[in-house]
């Protein structure tokens, strides 16, 4: 059995005290946050950034320290 590890990112925007989240509609007919497989010698945040850029084109964002689950 192959064990693959993935990483992702949750984009959100606070508007009028309400959080809005970005979900992607994947071809497999489901909605999910941006995520992807961690490549060899890649760190979790590197994967999250790469996947965000590949899947959304969004490049101008920052990580929130302490808001991470491993």
Secondary structure by P-SEA (a helix, b strand, c coil): cbbbbbbbbbbbbbcccbbbbbbbbccccccccccccccccccaaaaaaaaaaacccccccccccccccc
